Every structure is written in C-alpha cells, then in structure tokens.
Amino acid sequence: MPEGLAGRVAAAREGAAVGPVLARGILRLSGRDRLDYLHRMSTQDLRPLAAGGSAYAAFLTAKGHLVGEGMVLARDEDVLLDVDPRALEATRAHLEKFVIMDDVAVEDLSAALRVLPVLGPRGSELAAGVAGPRTANPRRGAPAVDLFLPPAEAAAARQALLSRGVVSLDEADLEVLRIEAGIARFGADMDGERLPMEAGLTRDAIHFGKGCYIGQEVVLRATVRGQIQKGLVQLELPAGVGPGARIRAGEAEVGWVTSAAETTAGRMGLGYLRRAHWKPGERLAADGGEVRVRQVLAQEGPG
C-alpha cells in the first residue's frame, strides 16, 4: 500500500481534503410546487426541507428499478438535484413526464455548475468560508460537503483550499473512500436494472413513513417479504480482478464484480452475489484467485 494513499485517506476522514472539480448532472426545479412534487416523486421524505436543507433520495420506475439517485438541495427560489451524469437524461424525462397540474419546471444546469467535494471535519469548517450552495453528502465514505459552483469559481475555490494546506484528492482516491465504506455508485454498482434494496440504498434513501411514490409497492413487497435474490456485497479481491469479473462457488457462477480498487486494506471491491452467499467471511473464487465476502450491503428493510 502506498504511504501516500494512507495519508490522503486519513486526511479525508480525520482532517481536511478536497477532491477534483466534478462534472455532474444538475437539475433545477422551479415553480410553486417544486418541493412538494419532488417529494411525491422520490423515495425520500423531502417535506421538512427548509432553504439550505438537503437529503439523499432515489427515483424509481413503476417496477421499482432505479431511474436515478442523488442529493436534493432546497433553496429559497428553487431546488437543485445532483445525479450521476449517466442518469441525467432519464431522471429529467422521468420528472417531466408526470407534471400535469403542478407548477413545476425542470431545467438542466449541468453546464453551468460543478461540484467540489470537500472532505474531513476540518475540511467542512474551511468550506464554510466559500460562498455558494452546498450539501452535506453522506455518500463519500468520509464527512463531506459538496459545493455547487460555476466551473471557474470551483477551480479557484479548490486552489484556495490547497493553499491553506488542504490535502488534494483525485477521483481514484474518492473511489477508494467509497469502496472502503461500501457505498454504491451509479454507473458502476447500480443502474436502471437495479432495485434500490439490491444496491444497499434502503437505509439512506427510502423513508418508510411517507406517502405514495412511484415504485413504492415493489419496495414494500420486497422489504416485507424478503424477495430480493441478489444483492450488493463488499469483497476482498485478488490482484488483477476488477469490474466485470465473474464470481464462482465451485463450478456455479454466483455473482460478479462491479467496482475495484487498491485500498488501505488491500484490493477490495463491490459486487453482486446470489442471496445464498450473503455470508461475511464466505470464500468464493474468480479467475484471479480467491474472493472473500467482507460485508453484505444489500438492505431489505429499514433496520
């Protein structure tokens, strides 16, 4: 393990670190009914959000499959929704499709805004000095604040933080942090074929006390009856095994790898396994050697 990686990860978790300027899918919802409409469309309870408040939410099809997921930020005049760029068009079409009598307009601000992730307890303190909207992001694998800024301002803010001794992270470092924390990423560990329960989103994204939303029936059926048959796990991987590698139990194929990185604990990854193999410590195989289940991430219920 490179000493530099350990230092960067420690800074992100315990000190101050800043990631690269990220191009994301940013949607702006305006109109009188914007927050109420987004609440009714999402898996999360968004009604309590006052200006400046944020929450993590998912958007589903009627069959319960993911359309997109990300941070919702309420502001005085609008709401920002930050999704993976690969989910942008599908999420925008999904939100626009169901506007009938609601006073809501959906606009793509992806070209106008960038996301600058600032990590660590001290990083969050320093980020408070940067003007602009922000969310506390629970999906980074460390305490994190995401700043929403125009491209030039995001680059300048990053440079200013670096000049104050904040540790620089690249996208590979962000991958290490999330994989070590067992956090799925859209486009890698989840897509339009996945149910949120399979991808481990139940606890963070689904509010079981809210009213109806698209896909709710599937979510409730799966959580009450325990119907999902495959789900996300965290894995210890042999050298060279990466996304797409098939996992076997004996001669039977039982899953596949979706993410992998050299971490502070060795080579680790995320992947999907059949339910029968949701056992921490279970030893399986891939073409590169032995695979070991570290943690089961799939979540069927709110607990």
C-alpha positions, 0 to 999 in steps of 0.5 A, spaced: 500 500 500 502 506 498 504 511 504 501 516 500 494 513 499 494 512 507 495 519 508 490 522 503 485 517 506 486 519 513 486 526 511 479 525 508 476 522 514 480 525 520 482 532 517 481 536 511 481 534 503 478 536 497 477 532 491 477 534 483 472 539 480 466 534 478 462 534 472 455 532 474 448 532 472 444 538 475 437 539 475 433 545 477 426 545 479 422 551 479 415 553 480 410 553 486 410 546 487 417 544 486 418 541 493 412 538 494 412 534 487 419 532 488 417 529 494 411 525 491 416 523 486 422 520 490 423 515 495 425 520 500 421 524 505 423 531 502 417 535 506 421 538 512 426 541 507 427 548 509 432 553 504 439 550 505 436 543 507 438 537 503 437 529 503 439 523 499 433 520 495 432 515 489 427 515 483 424 509 481 420 506 475 413 503 476 417 496 477 421 499 482 428 499 478 432 505 479 431 511 474 436 515 478 439 517 485 442 523 488 442 529 493 436 534 493 438 541 495 432 546 497 433 553 496 429 559 497 427 560 489 428 553 487 431 546 488 437 543 485 438 535 484 445 532 483 445 525 479 450 521 476 451 524 469 449 517 466 442 518 469 441 525 467 437 524 461 432 519 464 431 522 471 429 529 467 424 525 462 422 521 468 420 528 472 417 531 466 413 526 464 408 526 470 407 534 471 400 535 469 397 540 474 403 542 478 407 548 477 413 545 476 419 546 471 425 542 470 431 545 467 438 542 466 444 546 469 449 541 468 453 546 464 453 551 468 455 548 475 460 543 478 461 540 484 467 540 489 467 535 494 470 537 500 472 532 505 474 531 513 471 535 519 476 540 518 475 540 511 467 542 512 469 548 517 474 551 511 468 550 506 464 554 510 468 560 508 466 559 500 460 562 498 455 558 494 450 552 495 452 546 498 450 539 501 452 535 506 453 528 502 453 522 506 455 518 500 463 519 500 465 514 505 468 520 509 464 527 512 463 531 506 460 537 503 459 538 496 459 545 493 455 547 487 459 552 483 460 555 476 466 551 473 471 557 474 469 559 481 470 551 483 477 551 480 479 557 484 475 555 490 479 548 490 486 552 489 484 556 495 483 550 499 490 547 497 493 553 499 491 553 506 494 546 506 488 542 504 490 535 502 488 534 494 484 528 492 483 525 485 477 521 483 481 514 484 482 516 491 474 518 492 473 511 489 477 508 494 473 512 500 467 509 497 469 502 496 472 502 503 465 504 506 461 500 501 457 505 498 454 504 491 455 508 485 451 509 479 454 507 473 458 502 476 454 498 482 447 500 480 443 502 474 436 502 471 436 494 472 437 495 479 432 495 485 434 500 490 434 494 496 439 490 491 444 496 491 444 497 499 440 504 498 434 502 503 437 505 509 439 512 506 434 513 501 427 510 502 423 513 508 418 508 510 413 513 513 411 517 507 406 517 502 405 514 495 411 514 490 412 511 484 415 504 485 413 504 492 409 497 492 415 493 489 419 496 495 414 494 500 413 487 497 420 486 497 422 489 504 416 485 507 417 479 504 424 478 503 424 477 495 430 480 493 435 474 490 441 478 489 444 483 492 450 488 493 456 485 497 463 488 499 469 483 497 476 482 498 479 481 491 485 478 488 490 482 484 488 483 477 480 482 478 476 488 477 469 490 474 466 485 470 469 479 473 465 473 474 464 470 481 464 462 482 462 457 488 465 451 485 463 450 478 456 455 479 457 462 477 454 466 483 455 473 482 460 478 479 464 484 480 462 491 479 467 496 482 475 495 484 480 498 487 487 498 491 485 500 498 488 501 505 486 494 506 488 491 500 484 490 493 477 490 495 471 491 491 463 491 490 459 486 487 453 482 486 452 475 489 446 470 489 442 471 496 445 464 498 452 467 499 450 473 503 455 470 508 461 475 511 467 471 511 464 466 505 470 464 500 468 464 493 473 464 487 474 468 480 479 467 475 484 471 479 484 467 485 480 467 491 474 472 493 472 473 500 465 476 502 467 482 507 460 485 508 453 484 505 450 491 503 444 489 500 438 492 505 431 489 505 428 493 510 429 499 514 433 496 520 
